Amino acid sequence: MSPAPTQPPGSQTLSRGIRILEILSDAREPLTIDEIARRLGVHRSVAYRLLRTLEDHGLVTRDDGGRVDLGARLAALAAGVAHDLQAEALPELTAVANDLAMTCFIAVLDRDEALTLISVEPRHAIASVAQRPGSRHPVAAGAPGKAILAQLPPTQWPPGVTAGFAAEVQDAAVQGFAQSHDEVIPSLRAVAVPLPLRGRPPAALAVVYLASDLDVGDIAARLAAASDSIRGALGG
């Protein structure tokens, strides 16, 4: 009997280059080459060669002090991700953000994480919360995660979902929205509704805020209306 075929190994160089971009995104500030090498777990010379290649493609930049940050080319690449969804959703997110004075965003399922695809901060709010595109957190935490998992059978949930979180996901599936407080970032609240789109991974439309006099049900109703509008524009 012949042995089962093994999957060919991926490119370590490509994997490390992608990991550098993730490290810079998570850092939210420029890093030195030594800091990147340490977080990547490689020698400084290896990190330098990888960064030179990324820099040649405009994916990272270096300031006069040699600190490295994400490059503008990434924004152009990101604009092509789910372009139709971003184009149709942006007006709705802007309206919700300004109506509720809260940051409004769309999160999509990315393996076992909730990934922010697009976000809009309110125009005239006294204080708003930044929710940058590309930010991510475990899908088994927070209101967006509950709204996303509510669209999937438990057999498709990632490992690590607690019994308490599972119960909240089931509640979200019944009532049509989810809420959270202090689950992803201390002191922040979030409300999310499912955003099921044909042919796409499960998504959620959500707002994040510090405090509000608005009733959670009213916030959810506004999000549900925006979700229906986005789905209608994209054909269901």
GROMACS elastic network, one bead per residue, 0.5 to 0.9 nm:
[ bonds ]
;  ai    aj funct       b0    kb
    2     5     6  0.86672   500
    3     6     6  0.86373   500
    6     9     6  0.88234   500
    7    10     6  0.88736   500
    9    12     6  0.83963   500
   10    13     6  0.89169   500
   10    14     6  0.81826   500
   10    15     6  0.77434   500
   11    14     6  0.52909   500
   11    15     6  0.61498   500
   11    16     6  0.86414   500
   12    16     6  0.60723   500
   12    17     6  0.85672   500
   13    16     6  0.51734   500
   13    17     6  0.62213   500
   13    18     6  0.87223   500
   13    50     6  0.77170   500
   14    17     6  0.50722   500
   14    18     6  0.62529   500
   14    19     6  0.85291   500
   14    50     6  0.89169   500
   15    18     6  0.52308   500
   15    19     6  0.61098   500
   15    20     6  0.87271   500
   16    20     6  0.62358   500
   16    21     6  0.88363   500
   16    40     6  0.74556   500
   16    47     6  0.86308   500
   16    50     6  0.77486   500
   17    20     6  0.51703   500
   17    21     6  0.66748   500
   17    22     6  0.89117   500
   17    47     6  0.87085   500
   17    50     6  0.60662   500
   17    51     6  0.76288   500
   17    53     6  0.86562   500
   17    54     6  0.73456   500
   18    21     6  0.52020   500
   18    22     6  0.64311   500
   18    23     6  0.87399   500
   19    23     6  0.61033   500
   19    24     6  0.86465   500
   19    40     6  0.73175   500
   20    24     6  0.62147   500
   20    25     6  0.85290   500
   20    36     6  0.70694   500
   20    37     6  0.88516   500
   20    39     6  0.87174   500
   20    40     6  0.70428   500
   20    47     6  0.85240   500
   20    50     6  0.84435   500
   20    51     6  0.81171   500
   21    24     6  0.52066   500
   21    25     6  0.61269   500
   21    26     6  0.86451   500
   21    54     6  0.88959   500
   21    59     6  0.80603   500
   21    60     6  0.79731   500
   21    69     6  0.88438   500
   21    70     6  0.70444   500
   22    26     6  0.60984   500
   22    27     6  0.85061   500
   23    26     6  0.52336   500
   23    27     6  0.61047   500
   23    28     6  0.89267   500
   23    36     6  0.73903   500
   23    39     6  0.75205   500
   23    40     6  0.79645   500
   24    27     6  0.50855   500
   24    28     6  0.65767   500
   24    29     6  0.71732   500
   24    30     6  0.70688   500
   24    31     6  0.72134   500
   24    36     6  0.80788   500
   24    60     6  0.89589   500
   24    68     6  0.79837   500
   24    69     6  0.63326   500
   24    70     6  0.64703   500
   25    28     6  0.56814   500
   25    29     6  0.80964   500
   25    69     6  0.84194   500
   25    70     6  0.72197   500
   25   134     6  0.75952   500
   25   135     6  0.76909   500
   26    29     6  0.84490   500
   26   135     6  0.74876   500
   26   136     6  0.89196   500
   27    30     6  0.74159   500
   27    31     6  0.77450   500
   28    69     6  0.86449   500
   29    68     6  0.85846   500
   29    69     6  0.68915   500
   30    62     6  0.84063   500
   30    63     6  0.87030   500
   30    67     6  0.55085   500
   30    68     6  0.50090   500
   30    70     6  0.79717   500
   31    34     6  0.81027   500
   31    35     6  0.60359   500
   31    36     6  0.65015   500
   31    66     6  0.86153   500
   31    67     6  0.51304   500
   31    68     6  0.51631   500
   31    69     6  0.67182   500
   32    35     6  0.51570   500
   32    36     6  0.63381   500
   32    37     6  0.86295   500
   32    65     6  0.87358   500
   32    66     6  0.65885   500
   32    68     6  0.59775   500
   33    36     6  0.50810   500
   33    37     6  0.60550   500
   33    38     6  0.85620   500
   33    44     6  0.68084   500
   33    47     6  0.68317   500
   33    48     6  0.66960   500
   33    51     6  0.83436   500
   33    66     6  0.77703   500
   33    67     6  0.69702   500
   33    68     6  0.70902   500
   34    37     6  0.50604   500
   34    38     6  0.61339   500
   34    39     6  0.86650   500
   34    43     6  0.85716   500
   34    44     6  0.59956   500
   34    47     6  0.81673   500
   34    48     6  0.89760   500
   35    38     6  0.51710   500
   35    39     6  0.62517   500
   35    40     6  0.84939   500
   35    44     6  0.89950   500
   36    39     6  0.52140   500
   36    40     6  0.59520   500
   36    41     6  0.83564   500
   36    42     6  0.87472   500
   36    44     6  0.82854   500
   36    47     6  0.70275   500
   36    68     6  0.87226   500
   37    40     6  0.50414   500
   37    41     6  0.58337   500
   37    42     6  0.52690   500
   37    43     6  0.60452   500
   37    44     6  0.53280   500
   37    45     6  0.84377   500
   37    46     6  0.77351   500
   37    47     6  0.53365   500
   37    48     6  0.81958   500
   38    41     6  0.50178   500
   38    42     6  0.64989   500
   38    43     6  0.77350   500
   38    44     6  0.79765   500
   39    42     6  0.80675   500
   40    43     6  0.88451   500
   40    47     6  0.79277   500
   42    45     6  0.82344   500
   42    46     6  0.63474   500
   42    47     6  0.66362   500
   43    46     6  0.53899   500
   43    47     6  0.65335   500
   43    48     6  0.87568   500
   44    47     6  0.51112   500
   44    48     6  0.60673   500
   44    49     6  0.87522   500
   45    49     6  0.63342   500
   45    50     6  0.87380   500
   46    49     6  0.53236   500
   46    50     6  0.63841   500
   46    51     6  0.86756   500
   47    50     6  0.51728   500
   47    51     6  0.60973   500
   47    52     6  0.86399   500
   48    51     6  0.50887   500
   48    52     6  0.61627   500
   48    53     6  0.87993   500
   49    52     6  0.51796   500
   49    53     6  0.65472   500
   49    54     6  0.88537   500
   50    53     6  0.53430   500
   50    54     6  0.63778   500
   50    55     6  0.86141   500
   51    55     6  0.58799   500
   51    56     6  0.84577   500
   51    60     6  0.73452   500
   51    61     6  0.88759   500
   51    68     6  0.85256   500
   52    56     6  0.61218   500
   52    57     6  0.88061   500
   52    60     6  0.87202   500
   53    56     6  0.50848   500
   53    57     6  0.66087   500
   53    58     6  0.88907   500
   53    59     6  0.88328   500
   54    57     6  0.52774   500
   54    58     6  0.64011   500
   54    59     6  0.52406   500
   54    60     6  0.58033   500
   54    61     6  0.84930   500
   54    71     6  0.89477   500
   55    59     6  0.56960   500
   55    61     6  0.58572   500
   55    62     6  0.80843   500
   55    71     6  0.78346   500
   56    59     6  0.76838   500
   56    60     6  0.83087   500
   57    60     6  0.78674   500
   57    71     6  0.89730   500
   57    73     6  0.76494   500
   58    61     6  0.69051   500
   58    70     6  0.85277   500
   58    71     6  0.55441   500
   58    72     6  0.67534   500
   58    73     6  0.52127   500
   58    74     6  0.76485   500
   59    69     6  0.87582   500
   59    70     6  0.60024   500
   59    72     6  0.67513   500
   59    73     6  0.53549   500
   59    74     6  0.55945   500
   60    68     6  0.66312   500
   60    69     6  0.55405   500
   60    72     6  0.77005   500
   60    73     6  0.80712   500
   60    74     6  0.82758   500
   61    67     6  0.82000   500
   61    68     6  0.56131   500
   61    69     6  0.54022   500
   61    70     6  0.61219   500
   61    71     6  0.52421   500
   61    72     6  0.83917   500
   62    65     6  0.76324   500
   62    66     6  0.53076   500
   62    67     6  0.53231   500
   62    69     6  0.63902   500
   62    70     6  0.88204   500
   62    71     6  0.88515   500
   63    66     6  0.52371   500
   63    67     6  0.55664   500
   63    68     6  0.67398   500
   63    69     6  0.81676   500
   64    67     6  0.75411   500
   65    68     6  0.89890   500
   68    71     6  0.89854   500
   70    73     6  0.84601   500
   70    74     6  0.72650   500
   71    74     6  0.59298   500
   71    75     6  0.78302   500
   72    75     6  0.54506   500
   72    76     6  0.70324   500
   73    76     6  0.52188   500
   73    77     6  0.64396   500
   73    78     6  0.87025   500
   74    77     6  0.50321   500
   74    78     6  0.60221   500
   74    79     6  0.85599   500
   75    79     6  0.61512   500
   75    80     6  0.89511   500
   76    79     6  0.52125   500
   76    80     6  0.69995   500
   77    80     6  0.55387   500
   77    81     6  0.71926   500
   78    81     6  0.53088   500
   78    82     6  0.87059   500
   78    83     6  0.87550   500
   78   117     6  0.88001   500
   78   134     6  0.89263   500
   79    82     6  0.78487   500
   79    83     6  0.63027   500
   79    86     6  0.80823   500
   80    83     6  0.51102   500
   80    84     6  0.88016   500
   81    84     6  0.85515   500
   81    85     6  0.86519   500
   81    86     6  0.81372   500
   81   117     6  0.84819   500
   82    85     6  0.53095   500
   82    86     6  0.62469   500
   82    87     6  0.86555   500
   82   117     6  0.87043   500
   83    86     6  0.51640   500
   83    87     6  0.60788   500
   83    88     6  0.86292   500
   84    87     6  0.50913   500
   84    88     6  0.61422   500
   84    89     6  0.83412   500
   84   234     6  0.78272   500
   85    88     6  0.53078   500
   85    89     6  0.57895   500
   85    90     6  0.83252   500
   85   230     6  0.79695   500
   85   234     6  0.73491   500
   86    89     6  0.51317   500
   86    90     6  0.58327   500
   86   117     6  0.80865   500
   86   118     6  0.68330   500
   87    90     6  0.56819   500
   87    91     6  0.78338   500
   88    91     6  0.67416   500
   88    92     6  0.75725   500
   88   230     6  0.63156   500
   88   233     6  0.66852   500
   88   234     6  0.74528   500
   89    92     6  0.53008   500
   89    93     6  0.60486   500
   89    94     6  0.85487   500
   89   106     6  0.85166   500
   89   118     6  0.85029   500
   89   226     6  0.85494   500
   89   227     6  0.87421   500
   89   229     6  0.86480   500
   89   230     6  0.58046   500
   89   233     6  0.88002   500
   90    93     6  0.51214   500
   90    94     6  0.60601   500
   90    95     6  0.85976   500
   90   118     6  0.78276   500
   90   119     6  0.80893   500
   90   120     6  0.77651   500
   91    94     6  0.51020   500
   91    95     6  0.61978   500
   91    96     6  0.86841   500
   92    95     6  0.51154   500
   92    96     6  0.61634   500
   92    97     6  0.85035   500
   92   226     6  0.59032   500
   92   227     6  0.83756   500
   92   229     6  0.77307   500
   92   230     6  0.72867   500
   93    96     6  0.51509   500
   93    97     6  0.59751   500
   93    98     6  0.85563   500
   93   103     6  0.85558   500
   93   104     6  0.56737   500
   93   105     6  0.66594   500
   93   106     6  0.83917   500
   93   118     6  0.87294   500
   93   119     6  0.71870   500
   93   120     6  0.61588   500
   93   121     6  0.87920   500
   93   205     6  0.86012   500
   93   226     6  0.76696   500
   94    97     6  0.51604   500
   94    98     6  0.62195   500
   94    99     6  0.84938   500
   94   103     6  0.88769   500
   94   104     6  0.74847   500
   94   119     6  0.85608   500
   94   120     6  0.58424   500
   94   121     6  0.75662   500
   94   122     6  0.72731   500
   94   123     6  0.86380   500
   95    98     6  0.53122   500
   95    99     6  0.59364   500
   95   100     6  0.85043   500
   95   122     6  0.86655   500
   95   226     6  0.87285   500
   96    99     6  0.50251   500
   96   100     6  0.59518   500
   96   101     6  0.78997   500
   96   102     6  0.77745   500
   96   103     6  0.83905   500
   96   104     6  0.66399   500
   96   120     6  0.89102   500
   96   122     6  0.83426   500
   96   207     6  0.85393   500
   96   222     6  0.71674   500
   96   223     6  0.71992   500
   96   226     6  0.74556   500
   97   100     6  0.55011   500
   97   101     6  0.53940   500
   97   103     6  0.53618   500
   97   104     6  0.52359   500
   97   105     6  0.87456   500
   97   120     6  0.64771   500
   97   121     6  0.60202   500
   97   123     6  0.77667   500
   97   207     6  0.77217   500
   98   102     6  0.70147   500
   98   103     6  0.84556   500
   98   121     6  0.78609   500
   98   123     6  0.60802   500
   98   124     6  0.73362   500
   98   125     6  0.79300   500
   99   102     6  0.80386   500
   99   122     6  0.81494   500
   99   222     6  0.88167   500
  100   103     6  0.84444   500
  100   104     6  0.89787   500
  100   122     6  0.79557   500
  100   207     6  0.87568   500
  100   212     6  0.87953   500
  100   214     6  0.81931   500
  100   219     6  0.74515   500
  100   222     6  0.85591   500
  101   121     6  0.80547   500
  101   122     6  0.52216   500
  101   123     6  0.77189   500
  101   124     6  0.73126   500
  101   125     6  0.53706   500
  101   126     6  0.85335   500
  101   127     6  0.86973   500
  101   128     6  0.76116   500
  101   209     6  0.85032   500
  101   212     6  0.87969   500
  102   120     6  0.86809   500
  102   121     6  0.65761   500
  102   122     6  0.57142   500
  102   125     6  0.75152   500
  102   127     6  0.87644   500
  102   128     6  0.62710   500
  102   129     6  0.74570   500
  102   207     6  0.60728   500
  102   208     6  0.62058   500
  102   209     6  0.56149   500
  102   210     6  0.86982   500
  102   212     6  0.88731   500
  103   119     6  0.69998   500
  103   120     6  0.56929   500
  103   122     6  0.58750   500
  103   128     6  0.64279   500
  103   129     6  0.60787   500
  103   130     6  0.70439   500
  103   131     6  0.71562   500
  103   206     6  0.83607   500
  103   207     6  0.54270   500
  103   208     6  0.55592   500
  103   209     6  0.67053   500
  104   118     6  0.85752   500
  104   119     6  0.56174   500
  104   120     6  0.53909   500
  104   121     6  0.64890   500
  104   122     6  0.80308   500
  104   131     6  0.82660   500
  104   205     6  0.74611   500
  104   206     6  0.57050   500
  104   208     6  0.66985   500
  105   116     6  0.68513   500
  105   117     6  0.74170   500
  105   118     6  0.55917   500
  105   120     6  0.63050   500
  105   121     6  0.86647   500
  105   131     6  0.74244   500
  105   132     6  0.89354   500
  105   133     6  0.84737   500
  105   204     6  0.83231   500
  105   205     6  0.59943   500
  105   206     6  0.54603   500
  105   207     6  0.62324   500
  105   208     6  0.82565   500
  106   115     6  0.83038   500
  106   116     6  0.58356   500
  106   117     6  0.56955   500
  106   118     6  0.56076   500
  106   119     6  0.65120   500
  106   133     6  0.89454   500
  106   144     6  0.84523   500
  106   195     6  0.84039   500
  106   203     6  0.68878   500
  106   204     6  0.56640   500
  106   206     6  0.62518   500
  106   207     6  0.87470   500
  107   114     6  0.57288   500
  107   115     6  0.51188   500
  107   117     6  0.56925   500
  107   118     6  0.76096   500
  107   119     6  0.89607   500
  107   133     6  0.89728   500
  107   136     6  0.84897   500
  107   144     6  0.65891   500
  107   145     6  0.83305   500
  107   148     6  0.83576   500
  107   202     6  0.87612   500
  107   203     6  0.55551   500
  107   204     6  0.52900   500
  107   205     6  0.66250   500
  107   206     6  0.76348   500
  108   113     6  0.82373   500
  108   114     6  0.55415   500
  108   115     6  0.52641   500
  108   116     6  0.65083   500
  108   117     6  0.67718   500
  108   144     6  0.85434   500
  108   145     6  0.88672   500
  108   148     6  0.75110   500
  108   195     6  0.89520   500
  108   200     6  0.89945   500
  108   201     6  0.66029   500
  108   202     6  0.60289   500
  108   204     6  0.64273   500
  109   112     6  0.70145   500
  109   113     6  0.59570   500
  109   115     6  0.63020   500
  109   139     6  0.73295   500
  109   145     6  0.81704   500
  109   148     6  0.69247   500
  109   149     6  0.87025   500
  109   201     6  0.59855   500
  109   202     6  0.57739   500
  109   203     6  0.61424   500
  109   204     6  0.86908   500
  110   113     6  0.51834   500
  110   114     6  0.60153   500
  110   115     6  0.61581   500
  110   136     6  0.88552   500
  110   139     6  0.85874   500
  110   201     6  0.79400   500
  111   114     6  0.82304   500
  111   139     6  0.87571   500
  111   158     6  0.80817   500
  112   137     6  0.87436   500
  112   138     6  0.61786   500
  112   139     6  0.57738   500
  112   140     6  0.78995   500
  112   157     6  0.80622   500
  112   158     6  0.56982   500
  112   159     6  0.83764   500
  113   136     6  0.63119   500
  113   137     6  0.54708   500
  113   140     6  0.77461   500
  113   145     6  0.79793   500
  113   158     6  0.89706   500
  114   135     6  0.84395   500
  114   136     6  0.54574   500
  114   137     6  0.55398   500
  114   138     6  0.60129   500
  114   140     6  0.85609   500
  114   141     6  0.88414   500
  114   144     6  0.71714   500
  114   145     6  0.61528   500
  114   148     6  0.81445   500
  114   203     6  0.84187   500
  114   204     6  0.89859   500
  115   133     6  0.78280   500
  115   134     6  0.61446   500
  115   135     6  0.59565   500
  115   137     6  0.69148   500
  115   138     6  0.88094   500
  115   139     6  0.85581   500
  116   119     6  0.73231   500
  116   131     6  0.75695   500
  116   132     6  0.70311   500
  116   134     6  0.52959   500
  116   135     6  0.54764   500
  116   136     6  0.61461   500
  116   137     6  0.89742   500
  117   132     6  0.84623   500
  117   133     6  0.51183   500
  117   134     6  0.61622   500
  117   135     6  0.82355   500
  118   131     6  0.86867   500
  118   132     6  0.76278   500
  118   133     6  0.51912   500
  118   134     6  0.81232   500
  119   130     6  0.85800   500
  119   131     6  0.64013   500
  119   132     6  0.66254   500
  119   133     6  0.62846   500
  120   123     6  0.88841   500
  120   130     6  0.86594   500
  120   131     6  0.80960   500
  120   132     6  0.88683   500
  121   125     6  0.85373   500
  121   128     6  0.66890   500
  121   129     6  0.73394   500
  121   130     6  0.70281   500
  121   131     6  0.81204   500
  122   125     6  0.57372   500
  122   127     6  0.89439   500
  122   128     6  0.69490   500
  124   127     6  0.86333   500
  125   128     6  0.62205   500
  127   209     6  0.88387   500
  127   210     6  0.84119   500
  128   208     6  0.85865   500
  128   209     6  0.66898   500
  128   210     6  0.77346   500
  129   188     6  0.85075   500
  129   208     6  0.67660   500
  129   209     6  0.60292   500
  129   210     6  0.74623   500
  130   208     6  0.87061   500
  131   134     6  0.88302   500
  131   135     6  0.71348   500
  131   208     6  0.80059   500
  132   135     6  0.57132   500
  133   136     6  0.85902   500
  136   139     6  0.86035   500
  137   140     6  0.84402   500
  137   141     6  0.74608   500
  137   142     6  0.85607   500
  137   145     6  0.86968   500
  137   184     6  0.73129   500
  138   141     6  0.58205   500
  138   142     6  0.83819   500
  138   145     6  0.75345   500
  138   184     6  0.86121   500
  139   142     6  0.73700   500
  139   144     6  0.75391   500
  139   146     6  0.74201   500
  139   148     6  0.77374   500
  139   149     6  0.77149   500
  139   158     6  0.81409   500
  139   161     6  0.89312   500
  140   145     6  0.57109   500
  140   146     6  0.70833   500
  140   149     6  0.81647   500
  140   157     6  0.86002   500
  140   158     6  0.77873   500
  140   159     6  0.87762   500
  140   160     6  0.73450   500
  140   161     6  0.56588   500
  140   162     6  0.80674   500
  140   165     6  0.71477   500
  140   166     6  0.86178   500
  141   144     6  0.79260   500
  141   145     6  0.56881   500
  141   146     6  0.71688   500
  141   161     6  0.85939   500
  141   165     6  0.76106   500
  141   180     6  0.84476   500
  141   183     6  0.60949   500
  141   184     6  0.63923   500
  142   145     6  0.54318   500
  142   146     6  0.65202   500
  142   147     6  0.89436   500
  142   178     6  0.84951   500
  142   179     6  0.73241   500
  142   180     6  0.53977   500
  142   181     6  0.76010   500
  142   182     6  0.82731   500
  142   183     6  0.53857   500
  142   184     6  0.58087   500
  142   189     6  0.87673   500
  142   190     6  0.72924   500
  142   191     6  0.87539   500
  142   192     6  0.89835   500
  143   146     6  0.51213   500
  143   147     6  0.62700   500
  143   148     6  0.86252   500
  143   169     6  0.89711   500
  143   177     6  0.82446   500
  143   178     6  0.51072   500
  143   180     6  0.50286   500
  143   181     6  0.83980   500
  143   183     6  0.84646   500
  143   189     6  0.85492   500
  143   190     6  0.58145   500
  143   191     6  0.56640   500
  143   192     6  0.54324   500
  143   193     6  0.82906   500
  143   204     6  0.88102   500
  143   206     6  0.76839   500
  144   147     6  0.50926   500
  144   148     6  0.60888   500
  144   149     6  0.86090   500
  144   178     6  0.73489   500
  144   179     6  0.81324   500
  144   180     6  0.87300   500
  144   190     6  0.78402   500
  144   191     6  0.73863   500
  144   192     6  0.52634   500
  144   193     6  0.73730   500
  144   194     6  0.80355   500
  144   203     6  0.80090   500
  144   204     6  0.55547   500
  144   205     6  0.72519   500
  144   206     6  0.63163   500
  144   207     6  0.89298   500
  145   148     6  0.50624   500
  145   149     6  0.60864   500
  145   150     6  0.84043   500
  145   169     6  0.84078   500
  145   178     6  0.87521   500
  145   192     6  0.85728   500
  145   203     6  0.88435   500
  145   204     6  0.78179   500
  146   149     6  0.52376   500
  146   150     6  0.59654   500
  146   151     6  0.89291   500
  146   165     6  0.77699   500
  146   166     6  0.82385   500
  146   168     6  0.69919   500
  146   170     6  0.84312   500
  146   172     6  0.67397   500
  146   173     6  0.85879   500
  146   177     6  0.84452   500
  146   178     6  0.61525   500
  146   179     6  0.81503   500
  146   192     6  0.80432   500
  146   193     6  0.87977   500
  146   194     6  0.87300   500
  146   204     6  0.88148   500
  147   150     6  0.51573   500
  147   151     6  0.70547   500
  147   169     6  0.69313   500
  147   172     6  0.63694   500
  147   173     6  0.74237   500
  147   176     6  0.80754   500
  147   177     6  0.64631   500
  147   178     6  0.59131   500
  147   179     6  0.88495   500
  147   192     6  0.60956   500
  147   193     6  0.55220   500
  147   195     6  0.81564   500
  147   202     6  0.87852   500
  147   203     6  0.77128   500
  147   204     6  0.58529   500
  147   205     6  0.84197   500
  147   206     6  0.89794   500
  148   151     6  0.56886   500
  148   152     6  0.74192   500
  148   169     6  0.86388   500
  148   192     6  0.89522   500
  148   193     6  0.82564   500
  148   194     6  0.60749   500
  148   195     6  0.78998   500
  148   196     6  0.85578   500
  148   202     6  0.55962   500
  148   203     6  0.55258   500
  148   204     6  0.57304   500
  149   152     6  0.52082   500
  149   153     6  0.76941   500
  149   154     6  0.79074   500
  149   156     6  0.85155   500
  149   157     6  0.67349   500
  149   166     6  0.88624   500
  149   169     6  0.65489   500
  149   170     6  0.88648   500
  149   173     6  0.86971   500
  149   194     6  0.88943   500
  149   202     6  0.78218   500
  150   153     6  0.76266   500
  150   154     6  0.87189   500
  150   169     6  0.54096   500
  150   170     6  0.64576   500
  150   171     6  0.85339   500
  150   172     6  0.63707   500
  150   173     6  0.50046   500
  150   174     6  0.87874   500
  150   176     6  0.88797   500
  150   194     6  0.75426   500
  151   173     6  0.73237   500
  151   194     6  0.72078   500
  151   195     6  0.89169   500
  151   196     6  0.74793   500
  151   202     6  0.66684   500
  151   203     6  0.87007   500
  152   155     6  0.79858   500
  152   156     6  0.62516   500
  152   157     6  0.70875   500
  152   202     6  0.79780   500
  153   156     6  0.56518   500
  153   157     6  0.70591   500
  154   157     6  0.51196   500
  154   158     6  0.85920   500
  154   166     6  0.84110   500
  155   158     6  0.83593   500
  157   160     6  0.87992   500
  157   161     6  0.75392   500
  158   161     6  0.69057   500
  159   162     6  0.89231   500
  161   164     6  0.82627   500
  161   165     6  0.63224   500
  161   166     6  0.63852   500
  162   165     6  0.51978   500
  162   166     6  0.60819   500
  162   167     6  0.86181   500
  163   166     6  0.50326   500
  163   167     6  0.62269   500
  163   168     6  0.87892   500
  164   167     6  0.51757   500
  164   168     6  0.64960   500
  164   169     6  0.88085   500
  165   168     6  0.50682   500
  165   169     6  0.62481   500
  165   170     6  0.87139   500
  166   169     6  0.50060   500
  166   170     6  0.63027   500
  166   171     6  0.86747   500
  167   170     6  0.51133   500
  167   171     6  0.62787   500
  167   172     6  0.86745   500
  168   172     6  0.61198   500
  168   173     6  0.86216   500
  168   178     6  0.75853   500
  168   179     6  0.88852   500
  169   173     6  0.62762   500
  169   174     6  0.87854   500
  169   178     6  0.75248   500
  170   173     6  0.50686   500
  170   174     6  0.64603   500
  170   175     6  0.88278   500
  171   174     6  0.51545   500
  171   175     6  0.61180   500
  171   176     6  0.81042   500
  171   177     6  0.82332   500
  171   178     6  0.77385   500
  172   175     6  0.52645   500
  172   176     6  0.53529   500
  172   179     6  0.83769   500
  172   193     6  0.82040   500
  172   194     6  0.88785   500
  173   176     6  0.54741   500
  173   177     6  0.71773   500
  173   178     6  0.83865   500
  173   194     6  0.86380   500
  174   177     6  0.81630   500
  175   178     6  0.80335   500
  176   192     6  0.89079   500
  176   193     6  0.62957   500
  176   194     6  0.72614   500
  176   220     6  0.82177   500
  176   224     6  0.82262   500
  177   191     6  0.71119   500
  177   192     6  0.56529   500
  177   194     6  0.70063   500
  177   217     6  0.85810   500
  177   220     6  0.62114   500
  177   221     6  0.87337   500
  177   223     6  0.89223   500
  177   224     6  0.82373   500
  178   190     6  0.82156   500
  178   191     6  0.56850   500
  178   192     6  0.52817   500
  178   193     6  0.64008   500
  178   194     6  0.87489   500
  178   220     6  0.82247   500
  179   189     6  0.74153   500
  179   190     6  0.55290   500
  179   192     6  0.63495   500
  179   193     6  0.89850   500
  179   216     6  0.79940   500
  179   220     6  0.89728   500
  180   183     6  0.62619   500
  180   184     6  0.85180   500
  180   188     6  0.82605   500
  180   189     6  0.56217   500
  180   190     6  0.52756   500
  180   191     6  0.66145   500
  180   192     6  0.88427   500
  181   184     6  0.79504   500
  181   185     6  0.83127   500
  181   186     6  0.76758   500
  181   187     6  0.67797   500
  181   188     6  0.58295   500
  181   190     6  0.65452   500
  182   185     6  0.55559   500
  182   187     6  0.51607   500
  182   188     6  0.55728   500
  182   189     6  0.65810   500
  183   186     6  0.68166   500
  183   187     6  0.86707   500
  183   188     6  0.79985   500
  183   189     6  0.82836   500
  184   188     6  0.78154   500
  185   188     6  0.58273   500
  185   189     6  0.85350   500
  186   189     6  0.86549   500
  187   209     6  0.89149   500
  187   210     6  0.65096   500
  187   211     6  0.88181   500
  188   208     6  0.67872   500
  188   209     6  0.58098   500
  188   211     6  0.78307   500
  189   207     6  0.83340   500
  189   208     6  0.56599   500
  189   209     6  0.53905   500
  189   210     6  0.59446   500
  189   211     6  0.72086   500
  190   206     6  0.68518   500
  190   207     6  0.55308   500
  190   209     6  0.63618   500
  190   210     6  0.86706   500
  191   205     6  0.85398   500
  191   206     6  0.55415   500
  191   207     6  0.55700   500
  191   208     6  0.67979   500
  191   209     6  0.89690   500
  191   216     6  0.73662   500
  191   219     6  0.72910   500
  191   220     6  0.66213   500
  191   223     6  0.85465   500
  192   204     6  0.62042   500
  192   205     6  0.55142   500
  192   207     6  0.65046   500
  192   208     6  0.88092   500
  192   219     6  0.89311   500
  192   220     6  0.68944   500
  192   223     6  0.73102   500
  192   224     6  0.87638   500
  193   203     6  0.88282   500
  193   204     6  0.56033   500
  193   205     6  0.54566   500
  193   206     6  0.63839   500
  193   220     6  0.67781   500
  193   221     6  0.89437   500
  193   223     6  0.65121   500
  193   224     6  0.62498   500
  193   227     6  0.76040   500
  194   202     6  0.77742   500
  194   203     6  0.62674   500
  194   205     6  0.63571   500
  194   206     6  0.87043   500
  194   224     6  0.80840   500
  194   227     6  0.76372   500
  195   202     6  0.68638   500
  195   205     6  0.59679   500
  195   224     6  0.86156   500
  195   227     6  0.58635   500
  195   228     6  0.81243   500
  195   230     6  0.84411   500
  195   231     6  0.75303   500
  196   200     6  0.78041   500
  196   201     6  0.79197   500
  196   202     6  0.56241   500
  196   203     6  0.60511   500
  196   204     6  0.76400   500
  196   227     6  0.86364   500
  196   231     6  0.76513   500
  196   236     6  0.82397   500
  197   200     6  0.56076   500
  197   201     6  0.75105   500
  197   202     6  0.70874   500
  197   203     6  0.76039   500
  197   231     6  0.64545   500
  197   234     6  0.79380   500
  197   235     6  0.85933   500
  197   236     6  0.63079   500
  198   201     6  0.84016   500
  198   231     6  0.87569   500
  198   234     6  0.87160   500
  198   235     6  0.82070   500
  198   236     6  0.64087   500
  200   203     6  0.81687   500
  204   227     6  0.85427   500
  205   223     6  0.67193   500
  205   224     6  0.82310   500
  205   226     6  0.82631   500
  205   227     6  0.66587   500
  206   220     6  0.86852   500
  206   223     6  0.70305   500
  207   219     6  0.85066   500
  207   223     6  0.82158   500
  209   212     6  0.75225   500
  211   214     6  0.89061   500
  212   215     6  0.80590   500
  214   217     6  0.84189   500
  214   218     6  0.67719   500
  214   219     6  0.68666   500
  215   218     6  0.52429   500
  215   219     6  0.64309   500
  215   220     6  0.87296   500
  216   219     6  0.50541   500
  216   220     6  0.61336   500
  216   221     6  0.85759   500
  217   220     6  0.50434   500
  217   221     6  0.61052   500
  217   222     6  0.87046   500
  218   221     6  0.50201   500
  218   222     6  0.63133   500
  218   223     6  0.86835   500
  219   222     6  0.52560   500
  219   223     6  0.63380   500
  219   224     6  0.86697   500
  220   223     6  0.50391   500
  220   224     6  0.60274   500
  220   225     6  0.86347   500
  221   224     6  0.50140   500
  221   225     6  0.62699   500
  221   226     6  0.87172   500
  222   225     6  0.52615   500
  222   226     6  0.64247   500
  222   227     6  0.86997   500
  223   226     6  0.50845   500
  223   227     6  0.60586   500
  223   228     6  0.86309   500
  224   228     6  0.61758   500
  224   229     6  0.85979   500
  225   228     6  0.51924   500
  225   229     6  0.62859   500
  225   230     6  0.87849   500
  226   229     6  0.50075   500
  226   230     6  0.62112   500
  226   231     6  0.85887   500
  227   230     6  0.52065   500
  227   231     6  0.61620   500
  227   232     6  0.85205   500
  228   231     6  0.51481   500
  228   232     6  0.60223   500
  228   233     6  0.86091   500
  228   236     6  0.84173   500
  229   232     6  0.50798   500
  229   233     6  0.62052   500
  229   234     6  0.87135   500
  230   233     6  0.51745   500
  230   234     6  0.63472   500
  230   235     6  0.86952   500
  230   236     6  0.83228   500
  231   234     6  0.51534   500
  231   235     6  0.61332   500
  232   235     6  0.50865   500
  232   236     6  0.51862   500
  233   236     6  0.74450   500
